[in-house]
Amino acid sequence: MLTLFYILSAITLATAFLTIFSKNPIHSAIYLVLCFFSIAGHYFMFNAQFLGIVHIIVYSGAIMILMLFTIMLMNLNKEDEKNKTLLSRLAAVVAFGLLGLVILATFIKSQPVIESYKVSGQDYQSIKVLGQVLLNDYMVPFEFASILLLVSMIGAVLLSKKEHINN
């Protein structure tokens, strides 16, 4: 089981880095789908089958289709992209490094919030309990996420519209 964890972790990290460093946006999206599938494999290893299946359906299915449509709609061509100056690239690297240091320091300094765990005896792997928690306690964040996705899709469509100049 530990070997399978290491294999899935290596696949997750490799496809995540390939997603970031890939020049072609379609290849990047395909690497992201592979990353999502390997993360779903981690859910299956943790005996959270429902979360694994939902992860595959929602992320690998719906979100990636939305991203691919957005990429194709925006028609990203390398010829149209302006070259970045050395100063802007250096500023991006410095900003990324500083952000990484802040996140690393946050993880190092953070302390666990819960010192002891109490067993309630309730099965949180049950779909019934998960549905009640999701649609009762977390209904508003769930709806905000759907509105955010809708607004981002509309924004991508509006950004990709070509303006016609009438002469």
Buried (B, 14 or more C-beta within 10 A) or exposed (E): EEEEEEEBEEBBEBBBEBBEEBEEBEEBBBBBBBBBBBBBBBBBEEEBEEBBEBBBEEBBEEBBEBBBEBBEBEEBEEEEEEEEEEEEEEEEEEEEEEEEEEEEEEEEEEEEEEEEEEEEEEEEEEEEEBEEEEEEEEEEEEEEEEEEEEEEBEEBEEEBEEEEEEE
